[in-house]
Amino acid sequence: MDYEDAITALADPTRREIINRLRGGPLPVSAIAADMAVSRPAVSQHLRVLSDAGLLNVTPQGNRRLYFIAPEGVDQLRRYLDTLWDDALGAFERAAREKAKGGSK
């Protein structure tokens, strides 16, 4: 899995809602799907996409499965976004320096 898979998975608003529901800790599918605009089988498919993208982990607990946010997957996405932010700040700094040089002539 890489950050591109995570970004693609998070492009869907239903998947972002699932991630938001899991921010408080592990949940079974029934709790995740409660009051969602999509069916429980659709939620299960979204959970699979998020898991395949490395954003979720699942663990069996009795006869149900608990889903939780995968710290390593989120960390990989965060590191990518950090580099994006660093690059944007660097470009802004270079542009500001160039403008300052041109303005002092």
C-alpha positions in Angstrom: 0.0 0.0 0.0 1.1 3.5 -0.6 -0.2 7.0 -0.1 -1.8 7.0 -3.6 -4.0 4.1 -2.6 -5.0 6.0 0.6 -5.8 9.2 -1.3 -7.9 7.3 -3.8 -9.7 5.5 -1.0 -10.4 8.7 0.9 -11.7 10.4 -2.3 -15.1 8.8 -1.5 -17.3 10.7 1.0 -18.7 7.5 2.5 -15.2 6.2 3.2 -14.3 9.5 4.8 -17.4 9.2 7.0 -16.3 5.6 8.0 -12.9 6.9 9.0 -14.5 9.7 11.0 -16.7 7.2 12.8 -13.6 5.1 13.7 -11.7 8.1 15.1 -13.0 7.2 18.6 -11.8 3.7 18.5 -12.6 0.2 17.1 -16.1 -0.6 16.0 -18.0 -3.6 14.4 -19.6 -3.2 11.0 -23.1 -2.9 12.6 -22.0 0.2 14.6 -20.2 1.7 11.6 -23.1 1.2 9.3 -25.7 2.6 11.8 -27.6 5.5 10.3 -25.4 5.6 7.1 -27.1 6.5 3.8 -25.7 3.2 2.3 -26.5 -0.4 3.0 -24.6 -2.6 5.4 -23.2 -4.6 2.5 -22.0 -1.4 0.8 -20.3 -0.4 4.1 -18.5 -3.7 4.1 -17.3 -3.1 0.6 -16.0 0.4 1.6 -14.3 -1.2 4.6 -12.5 -3.6 2.3 -11.3 -0.7 0.1 -10.0 1.2 3.1 -8.3 -2.0 4.5 -6.7 -2.7 1.1 -5.4 0.9 1.0 -3.7 0.3 4.4 -5.9 2.7 6.3 -7.8 0.2 8.4 -7.0 -2.9 10.4 -9.5 -5.6 11.4 -9.4 -8.0 14.3 -11.8 -10.8 15.1 -13.7 -10.5 18.4 -16.0 -13.5 19.0 -18.4 -13.8 16.1 -17.8 -10.2 14.8 -14.9 -8.2 13.4 -13.7 -5.0 14.8 -12.3 -2.3 12.4 -9.9 0.4 13.6 -7.7 3.0 12.0 -4.3 1.6 11.0 -1.7 4.0 12.4 1.0 2.9 9.9 -1.3 3.6 7.0 -2.3 7.0 8.3 1.4 7.8 9.1 2.4 7.0 5.5 -0.3 9.4 4.3 0.8 12.0 6.8 4.5 11.8 5.7 3.4 12.3 2.1 1.3 15.4 3.0 4.2 16.7 5.1 6.5 16.5 2.1 3.8 18.3 0.0 3.6 21.0 2.6 7.3 21.4 2.8 7.6 21.7 -0.9 4.8 24.3 -1.0 6.5 26.3 1.7 9.8 26.1 0.0 8.3 27.3 -3.3 6.6 30.2 -1.5 9.9 31.1 0.2 11.8 31.1 -3.1 9.1 33.2 -4.7 9.1 35.7 -1.9 13.0 36.0 -2.0 12.8 36.5 -5.8 10.2 39.2 -5.4 12.2 40.9 -2.7 15.3 40.9 -4.9 13.3 42.4 -7.7 11.7 45.0 -5.5 15.0 46.3 -4.1 16.5 47.3 -7.5 
